[in-house]
């Protein structure tokens, strides 16, 4: 007998070589029905895995964990491959992994899958599920594995790369067998509701030099209601996609002649970006920041001094050789700010020194990973570096965290419940990723931990998420699409002041080393705009809307008065457009609504007679006729309050 310690720390005894599935059955028939995989001493295992000695065991289900979901989805990917095999007997199989939301499988077929093909595949998948085919696992030697996959070149390539003597496992379900490490459910009937979502081209192994395959994305759930909810969520996500909103509202565009990951802001987008950048710079000025401009190009030696060359080189663009120098586009601007600080000697009375910049940075992103404004190759960072004495760390970190709350919760109105504070630490088992100084790391991590506790901020810790030069506090935001993202961050750095030999003269007349706090509030303008568009569905607050007011004369007779209203609004710094086209006013209103303009001013003969405007609000609908003076007072108050 062997002892099994379960997730709740209770223990059971079972016979040696009992499978995880049999343990689940021993606990309860209900658990066995919904079990998808097991976790033995921290490692995910198939339900068929036999336990040979005392261990810790967690049994995962679809509902209990992402691991449970992924086993469920991976099984469904094999069901899809079996369906494709039945319908397209000449198909060559690549890979079919589970992903964070569902699964995909890559196929080598003669023609791309049509909508009709996908309908047939989905119908065949439902048939395979209904057949409730038993799924069996077996292993082969490398030689036998290659023989079994004789007609499957992609599988053979994967097998050839496996080291000699390694177990090569397969899963068989009826007339279909696939090379796979698992884990999988016990039979195809365990899968219930399925849906093919989309298909696209995908290069084998993501390399554009390889053959283009056909990838099918799909999803599955234990209940039909869960599938319905997910499809509703996907439709919501489609409406919130900042790329769609950006195109519809003429905010930004991309073009292959410019290049991947290099969006161009159209007038509406340029207005949004300008307002955001002015907004955050004004905030910073009121808090004692000083702004600088530094070049986007620098000598490689700068990044060798800072340590970026050793730890960040793979994310930088290639070196450009120019005369006697080797130059590179900068990935971040902290090294420049170190030199600005070092430009003159500082007294302890001068600190803290807060240097801010809207800096253009460049990072090499693979073409397959760039996405609209969210992931780009050139970005504008709302970056700042605070040079502080050790006794000022707590106060300055507190001020940074207060600024984040003021921006995100007060001015933009995001709920406090959407924010979590993460203390991001280095991975102690992978120290080569970080600057080598154990004492510095221990000091910096303990100081940030202490600050969070003293400020009574709830937080959790995450190893491996630190910057290469120091730990950080990341504010994790739960988005409207239920994604966890990091935009604002506050990092503590003892390393760069050392590497650049930064000093200040202390009260004792001796030289001392400052500490640097790296902080970003909006992150990059690009990513923040993508986040904002998706959170608001493009319904930007009035102060940030590219067009705040649209004037809609009912007929040509009111155009002269409408032009006069426009000039008055412009003189009050209100962004306004006049729609004087010869169209029905109802059509103009619908178009302004699609453009998500906060206010429409409809002008007819009555409005001219009373020197007023008929106000239609995006939020409240028809407000009625008000004097132009009152409208201006109200909208300016709304703009000032950042509503």
FIVEX-32257 format. One record per residue (C-alpha): residue number from 1; x, y, z. Coordinates in steps of 0.1 Angstrom, whole numbers. Example, Ala and Ser with C-alpha at 12.3 -4.5 7.8 and 13.67 -1.06 7.14 Angstrom:
<nodes>
[1 [123 -45 78]];
[2 [137 -11 71]];
</nodes>
This chain:
<nodes>
[1 [0 0 0]];
[2 [11 36 -6]];
[3 [-1 68 10]];
[4 [-17 96 -11]];
[5 [-19 131 3]];
[6 [-48 150 -13]];
[7 [-52 187 -19]];
[8 [-70 192 14]];
[9 [-41 175 32]];
[10 [-63 144 40]];
[11 [-46 111 33]];
[12 [-58 78 17]];
[13 [-41 45 12]];
[14 [-42 27 -21]];
[15 [-25 -3 -37]];
[16 [8 4 -55]];
[17 [2 9 -93]];
[18 [-33 23 -88]];
[19 [-41 48 -115]];
[20 [-51 84 -108]];
[21 [-85 77 -124]];
[22 [-90 48 -99]];
[23 [-81 70 -70]];
[24 [-107 95 -82]];
[25 [-132 67 -83]];
[26 [-123 56 -48]];
[27 [-129 91 -36]];
[28 [-163 94 -53]];
[29 [-180 83 -85]];
[30 [-189 120 -91]];
[31 [-152 130 -91]];
[32 [-142 102 -114]];
[33 [-169 114 -139]];
[34 [-155 149 -141]];
[35 [-118 143 -136]];
[36 [-96 154 -165]];
[37 [-60 150 -152]];
[38 [-39 147 -121]];
[39 [-10 166 -105]];
[40 [15 143 -88]];
[41 [41 162 -67]];
[42 [35 193 -88]];
[43 [37 176 -122]];
[44 [7 172 -145]];
[45 [-1 135 -153]];
[46 [-26 116 -173]];
[47 [-56 99 -156]];
[48 [-41 66 -166]];
[49 [-8 73 -147]];
[50 [-1 47 -121]];
[51 [11 58 -87]];
[52 [40 37 -75]];
[53 [50 54 -42]];
[54 [38 79 -16]];
[55 [30 113 -31]];
[56 [9 144 -31]];
[57 [-20 142 -55]];
[58 [-44 169 -68]];
[59 [-72 157 -91]];
[60 [-81 184 -116]];
[61 [-115 190 -133]];
[62 [-126 214 -160]];
[63 [-141 236 -133]];
[64 [-112 235 -108]];
[65 [-82 248 -127]];
[66 [-67 258 -160]];
[67 [-48 225 -161]];
[68 [-81 207 -159]];
[69 [-95 228 -188]];
[70 [-64 222 -209]];
[71 [-66 184 -206]];
[72 [-103 187 -216]];
[73 [-94 209 -246]];
[74 [-64 188 -256]];
[75 [-87 157 -258]];
[76 [-111 177 -280]];
[77 [-83 187 -303]];
[78 [-77 149 -310]];
[79 [-114 145 -316]];
[80 [-112 173 -342]];
[81 [-81 157 -358]];
[82 [-100 124 -360]];
[83 [-129 141 -377]];
[84 [-106 157 -402]];
[85 [-89 124 -408]];
[86 [-123 108 -416]];
[87 [-133 136 -440]];
[88 [-99 142 -456]];
[89 [-80 109 -456]];
[90 [-49 124 -472]];
[91 [-44 150 -445]];
[92 [-10 154 -428]];
[93 [-11 162 -391]];
[94 [11 188 -374]];
[95 [3 198 -338]];
[96 [-29 203 -318]];
[97 [-23 219 -284]];
[98 [-46 234 -259]];
[99 [-43 272 -254]];
[100 [-56 296 -228]];
[101 [-90 296 -243]];
[102 [-97 264 -262]];
[103 [-74 247 -287]];
[104 [-63 245 -323]];
[105 [-49 219 -347]];
[106 [-26 225 -377]];
[107 [-33 204 -408]];
[108 [-15 201 -441]];
[109 [-43 198 -467]];
[110 [-45 206 -504]];
[111 [-69 236 -501]];
[112 [-78 259 -472]];
[113 [-109 248 -452]];
[114 [-141 264 -464]];
[115 [-171 273 -441]];
[116 [-188 242 -455]];
[117 [-158 221 -446]];
[118 [-158 234 -410]];
[119 [-195 226 -406]];
[120 [-188 190 -418]];
[121 [-159 187 -394]];
[122 [-180 200 -365]];
[123 [-208 175 -373]];
[124 [-182 146 -375]];
[125 [-168 157 -341]];
[126 [-202 155 -326]];
[127 [-206 120 -341]];
[128 [-172 109 -326]];
[129 [-183 122 -292]];
[130 [-216 103 -294]];
[131 [-196 71 -302]];
[132 [-179 75 -268]];
[133 [-147 59 -281]];
[134 [-123 47 -254]];
[135 [-90 66 -255]];
[136 [-59 44 -249]];
[137 [-23 53 -242]];
[138 [7 33 -254]];
[139 [45 38 -258]];
[140 [69 28 -286]];
[141 [106 29 -292]];
[142 [119 56 -315]];
[143 [123 32 -344]];
[144 [88 18 -340]];
[145 [74 53 -335]];
[146 [89 64 -368]];
[147 [75 33 -385]];
[148 [40 40 -371]];
[149 [41 76 -384]];
[150 [56 66 -418]];
[151 [30 87 -437]];
[152 [31 117 -413]];
[153 [62 138 -420]];
[154 [55 164 -393]];
[155 [52 138 -367]];
[156 [83 121 -379]];
[157 [102 154 -376]];
[158 [91 157 -340]];
[159 [101 121 -332]];
[160 [135 125 -348]];
[161 [142 154 -324]];
[162 [135 133 -293]];
[163 [166 119 -275]];
[164 [173 82 -278]];
[165 [158 62 -250]];
[166 [131 87 -242]];
[167 [95 73 -238]];
[168 [75 82 -270]];
[169 [38 80 -261]];
[170 [8 78 -284]];
[171 [-30 80 -278]];
[172 [-54 59 -298]];
[173 [-91 64 -301]];
[174 [-107 40 -326]];
[175 [-95 46 -361]];
[176 [-72 75 -351]];
[177 [-38 74 -334]];
[178 [-17 105 -326]];
[179 [18 112 -312]];
[180 [11 129 -279]];
[181 [24 133 -243]];
[182 [-11 138 -230]];
[183 [-29 141 -207]];
[184 [-63 130 -220]];
[185 [-98 121 -208]];
[186 [-108 85 -206]];
[187 [-131 85 -237]];
[188 [-144 109 -264]];
[189 [-179 108 -248]];
[190 [-166 129 -218]];
[191 [-166 159 -241]];
[192 [-200 176 -244]];
[193 [-205 209 -262]];
[194 [-181 219 -290]];
[195 [-178 248 -315]];
[196 [-154 255 -343]];
[197 [-145 292 -341]];
[198 [-123 301 -370]];
[199 [-95 289 -393]];
[200 [-64 306 -407]];
[201 [-30 299 -423]];
[202 [-1 291 -400]];
[203 [35 284 -408]];
[204 [48 251 -395]];
[205 [66 259 -363]];
[206 [58 296 -368]];
[207 [87 299 -393]];
[208 [77 318 -425]];
[209 [104 297 -444]];
[210 [83 266 -437]];
[211 [51 254 -454]];
[212 [18 272 -447]];
[213 [-6 249 -429]];
[214 [-43 253 -421]];
[215 [-51 259 -385]];
[216 [-86 254 -370]];
[217 [-94 271 -337]];
[218 [-122 256 -315]];
[219 [-136 254 -280]];
[220 [-154 228 -259]];
[221 [-173 227 -226]];
[222 [-190 202 -203]];
[223 [-223 221 -205]];
[224 [-242 237 -234]];
[225 [-249 268 -213]];
[226 [-211 273 -208]];
[227 [-206 273 -246]];
[228 [-234 298 -251]];
[229 [-219 321 -225]];
[230 [-185 318 -241]];
[231 [-199 326 -276]];
[232 [-216 357 -261]];
[233 [-182 367 -245]];
[234 [-165 363 -279]];
[235 [-191 385 -296]];
[236 [-185 411 -268]];
[237 [-147 408 -273]];
[238 [-152 414 -311]];
[239 [-171 446 -303]];
[240 [-144 457 -279]];
[241 [-114 448 -302]];
[242 [-94 481 -303]];
[243 [-83 473 -339]];
[244 [-120 473 -350]];
[245 [-128 504 -330]];
[246 [-96 521 -342]];
[247 [-106 515 -378]];
[248 [-143 525 -373]];
[249 [-134 557 -354]];
[250 [-104 565 -377]];
[251 [-80 565 -348]];
[252 [-50 546 -364]];
[253 [-40 527 -394]];
[254 [-12 503 -405]];
[255 [3 497 -439]];
[256 [27 470 -451]];
[257 [48 497 -468]];
[258 [55 512 -433]];
[259 [60 478 -416]];
[260 [46 454 -390]];
[261 [41 468 -355]];
[262 [44 504 -367]];
[263 [9 520 -365]];
[264 [2 555 -378]];
[265 [-21 578 -358]];
[266 [-49 595 -379]];
[267 [-61 630 -368]];
[268 [-86 615 -343]];
[269 [-60 593 -327]];
[270 [-34 620 -327]];
[271 [-59 642 -307]];
[272 [-64 614 -281]];
[273 [-27 608 -278]];
[274 [-19 645 -275]];
[275 [-45 650 -247]];
[276 [-33 619 -228]];
[277 [3 630 -230]];
[278 [-5 666 -219]];
[279 [-27 652 -191]];
[280 [0 630 -176]];
[281 [28 656 -180]];
[282 [6 682 -162]];
[283 [1 657 -134]];
[284 [38 651 -132]];
[285 [47 688 -132]];
[286 [23 694 -103]];
[287 [42 667 -83]];
[288 [76 682 -89]];
[289 [87 662 -120]];
[290 [111 678 -145]];
[291 [108 667 -181]];
[292 [136 661 -205]];
[293 [142 649 -241]];
[294 [167 623 -250]];
[295 [177 607 -283]];
[296 [162 574 -295]];
[297 [196 563 -308]];
[298 [226 555 -286]];
[299 [260 540 -286]];
[300 [260 502 -278]];
[301 [284 510 -249]];
[302 [256 528 -231]];
[303 [237 496 -228]];
[304 [267 476 -220]];
[305 [273 499 -190]];
[306 [236 497 -179]];
[307 [235 459 -183]];
[308 [208 459 -210]];
[309 [231 445 -235]];
[310 [237 413 -215]];
[311 [201 409 -204]];
[312 [180 425 -231]];
[313 [199 423 -263]];
[314 [175 398 -279]];
[315 [147 423 -276]];
[316 [167 451 -293]];
[317 [170 460 -329]];
[318 [203 451 -347]];
[319 [233 473 -343]];
[320 [240 500 -369]];
[321 [277 506 -376]];
[322 [283 543 -382]];
[323 [318 557 -387]];
[324 [337 547 -355]];
[325 [306 540 -334]];
[326 [281 511 -331]];
[327 [246 526 -326]];
[328 [214 509 -316]];
[329 [177 520 -313]];
[330 [170 522 -276]];
[331 [146 498 -259]];
[332 [141 521 -229]];
[333 [154 554 -217]];
[334 [166 547 -181]];
[335 [204 548 -191]];
[336 [199 582 -206]];
[337 [183 595 -174]];
[338 [212 581 -153]];
[339 [236 603 -174]];
[340 [213 633 -170]];
[341 [215 629 -132]];
[342 [252 625 -134]];
[343 [256 657 -154]];
[344 [263 676 -122]];
[345 [269 670 -86]];
[346 [239 669 -63]];
[347 [235 676 -26]];
[348 [213 655 -3]];
[349 [190 686 -2]];
[350 [184 683 -39]];
[351 [168 648 -36]];
[352 [144 635 -46]];
[353 [151 645 -83]];
[354 [122 633 -105]];
[355 [131 631 -142]];
[356 [102 624 -166]];
[357 [100 619 -204]];
[358 [76 609 -231]];
[359 [102 587 -248]];
[360 [102 569 -281]];
[361 [115 534 -275]];
[362 [120 505 -299]];
[363 [117 468 -292]];
[364 [121 440 -317]];
[365 [88 420 -317]];
[366 [83 391 -340]];
[367 [59 400 -368]];
[368 [35 373 -356]];
[369 [32 389 -321]];
[370 [25 425 -330]];
[371 [-11 436 -325]];
[372 [-26 469 -333]];
[373 [-16 494 -307]];
[374 [-13 468 -280]];
[375 [20 453 -291]];
[376 [42 475 -313]];
[377 [78 479 -324]];
[378 [80 516 -316]];
[379 [62 530 -285]];
[380 [60 562 -266]];
[381 [67 555 -230]];
[382 [53 576 -201]];
[383 [85 570 -182]];
[384 [101 586 -152]];
[385 [131 580 -128]];
[386 [132 592 -93]];
[387 [166 596 -77]];
[388 [161 594 -40]];
[389 [180 590 -7]];
[390 [174 556 11]];
[391 [153 574 37]];
[392 [130 587 10]];
[393 [121 554 -7]];
[394 [90 547 13]];
[395 [75 582 8]];
[396 [83 583 -29]];
[397 [70 548 -36]];
[398 [38 558 -17]];
[399 [34 589 -39]];
[400 [38 568 -71]];
[401 [11 544 -59]];
[402 [-12 573 -50]];
[403 [-7 588 -85]];
[404 [-17 555 -100]];
[405 [-49 554 -80]];
[406 [-56 590 -88]];
[407 [-52 584 -126]];
[408 [-69 551 -129]];
[409 [-97 553 -104]];
[410 [-104 590 -99]];
[411 [-99 604 -134]];
[412 [-107 574 -155]];
[413 [-132 558 -131]];
[414 [-120 522 -131]];
[415 [-132 504 -100]];
[416 [-108 496 -72]];
[417 [-119 459 -74]];
[418 [-103 457 -109]];
[419 [-68 463 -94]];
[420 [-44 439 -77]];
[421 [-9 447 -65]];
[422 [18 422 -74]];
[423 [53 422 -59]];
[424 [74 409 -87]];
[425 [105 391 -76]];
[426 [134 375 -94]];
[427 [135 338 -100]];
[428 [161 325 -76]];
[429 [165 293 -97]];
[430 [173 312 -128]];
[431 [197 340 -116]];
[432 [215 344 -149]];
[433 [185 364 -161]];
[434 [192 391 -136]];
[435 [221 414 -124]];
[436 [243 393 -102]];
[437 [241 408 -67]];
[438 [223 387 -41]];
[439 [226 413 -13]];
[440 [211 440 -35]];
[441 [182 417 -45]];
[442 [174 408 -9]];
[443 [175 444 2]];
[444 [153 457 -26]];
[445 [127 429 -24]];
[446 [124 432 14]];
[447 [121 470 12]];
[448 [92 469 -13]];
[449 [75 441 7]];
[450 [78 463 38]];
[451 [64 494 21]];
[452 [34 475 8]];
[453 [27 462 43]];
[454 [32 496 60]];
[455 [8 512 35]];
[456 [-18 484 43]];
[457 [-19 474 6]];
[458 [-31 438 -1]];
[459 [-6 422 -25]];
[460 [6 388 -37]];
[461 [41 378 -48]];
[462 [53 364 -81]];
[463 [87 350 -87]];
[464 [103 355 -121]];
[465 [84 387 -129]];
[466 [111 412 -118]];
[467 [130 435 -141]];
[468 [166 423 -147]];
[469 [179 451 -125]];
[470 [155 450 -96]];
[471 [121 440 -81]];
[472 [89 459 -88]];
[473 [53 465 -78]];
[474 [31 458 -108]];
[475 [-5 469 -107]];
[476 [-25 441 -124]];
[477 [-57 452 -140]];
[478 [-86 430 -147]];
[479 [-100 442 -180]];
[480 [-135 441 -193]];
[481 [-125 410 -213]];
[482 [-114 393 -181]];
[483 [-77 395 -190]];
[484 [-50 403 -164]];
[485 [-27 430 -178]];
[486 [1 452 -164]];
[487 [3 489 -173]];
[488 [14 510 -143]];
[489 [45 498 -125]];
[490 [69 510 -98]];
[491 [104 495 -97]];
[492 [132 498 -71]];
[493 [167 498 -84]];
[494 [200 497 -65]];
[495 [219 483 -96]];
[496 [220 511 -122]];
[497 [232 538 -97]];
[498 [261 514 -90]];
[499 [268 507 -126]];
[500 [268 544 -135]];
[501 [286 554 -103]];
[502 [259 579 -93]];
[503 [265 600 -62]];
[504 [252 628 -40]];
[505 [269 646 -12]];
[506 [253 637 21]];
[507 [247 658 52]];
[508 [280 644 65]];
[509 [299 659 35]];
[510 [307 625 20]];
[511 [296 609 -12]];
[512 [266 586 -11]];
[513 [248 564 -36]];
[514 [212 573 -45]];
[515 [185 548 -52]];
[516 [164 549 -84]];
[517 [127 543 -86]];
[518 [116 535 -121]];
[519 [79 542 -127]];
[520 [54 542 -155]];
[521 [18 554 -150]];
[522 [2 552 -185]];
[523 [29 528 -197]];
[524 [31 534 -234]];
[525 [7 558 -250]];
[526 [-1 531 -276]];
[527 [-9 503 -252]];
[528 [-29 526 -229]];
[529 [-50 538 -258]];
[530 [-57 502 -269]];
[531 [-67 494 -233]];
[532 [-89 525 -231]];
[533 [-107 518 -264]];
[534 [-115 482 -253]];
[535 [-126 492 -218]];
[536 [-149 519 -231]];
[537 [-159 504 -265]];
[538 [-147 536 -280]];
[539 [-171 557 -258]];
[540 [-144 580 -246]];
[541 [-151 605 -219]];
[542 [-160 640 -232]];
[543 [-126 655 -222]];
[544 [-108 629 -243]];
[545 [-132 625 -273]];
[546 [-115 636 -305]];
[547 [-148 654 -315]];
[548 [-167 666 -285]];
[549 [-196 682 -304]];
[550 [-212 677 -338]];
[551 [-235 704 -352]];
[552 [-263 692 -373]];
[553 [-284 718 -392]];
[554 [-318 704 -404]];
[555 [-317 722 -437]];
[556 [-294 745 -457]];
[557 [-313 775 -442]];
[558 [-297 769 -408]];
[559 [-261 765 -420]];
[560 [-250 802 -414]];
[561 [-262 800 -378]];
[562 [-246 766 -374]];
[563 [-213 781 -386]];
[564 [-216 809 -361]];
[565 [-222 783 -333]];
[566 [-191 764 -344]];
[567 [-169 795 -342]];
[568 [-181 803 -307]];
[569 [-175 767 -295]];
[570 [-140 767 -311]];
[571 [-132 800 -293]];
[572 [-140 781 -261]];
[573 [-115 753 -270]];
[574 [-143 728 -276]];
[575 [-136 704 -304]];
[576 [-164 706 -328]];
[577 [-174 696 -364]];
[578 [-202 709 -386]];
[579 [-221 684 -407]];
[580 [-236 706 -433]];
[581 [-242 679 -459]];
[582 [-275 678 -478]];
[583 [-287 648 -458]];
[584 [-317 641 -436]];
[585 [-311 650 -400]];
[586 [-320 615 -389]];
[587 [-292 601 -410]];
[588 [-267 627 -396]];
[589 [-277 617 -360]];
[590 [-272 580 -367]];
[591 [-238 587 -382]];
[592 [-227 608 -352]];
[593 [-239 581 -329]];
[594 [-217 556 -348]];
[595 [-188 580 -344]];
[596 [-195 580 -306]];
[597 [-196 618 -304]];
[598 [-206 629 -269]];
[599 [-229 657 -280]];
[600 [-250 666 -310]];
[601 [-265 701 -315]];
[602 [-295 700 -338]];
[603 [-304 733 -353]];
[604 [-337 743 -369]];
[605 [-357 775 -373]];
[606 [-368 774 -336]];
[607 [-332 773 -324]];
[608 [-323 803 -346]];
[609 [-352 823 -334]];
[610 [-343 817 -297]];
[611 [-305 818 -303]];
[612 [-303 783 -287]];
[613 [-294 747 -296]];
[614 [-313 714 -293]];
[615 [-289 692 -274]];
[616 [-288 654 -279]];
[617 [-264 636 -255]];
[618 [-247 602 -262]];
[619 [-256 592 -226]];
[620 [-290 607 -220]];
[621 [-306 611 -255]];
[622 [-326 642 -262]];
[623 [-320 669 -235]];
[624 [-340 696 -253]];
[625 [-334 732 -262]];
[626 [-309 752 -241]];
[627 [-291 784 -246]];
[628 [-257 782 -262]];
[629 [-242 799 -232]];
[630 [-257 772 -208]];
[631 [-245 744 -231]];
[632 [-210 758 -231]];
[633 [-210 762 -193]];
[634 [-222 726 -188]];
[635 [-198 709 -213]];
[636 [-168 729 -200]];
[637 [-176 718 -164]];
[638 [-178 682 -176]];
[639 [-145 685 -194]];
[640 [-128 700 -163]];
[641 [-141 672 -141]];
[642 [-128 646 -165]];
[643 [-162 631 -170]];
</nodes>
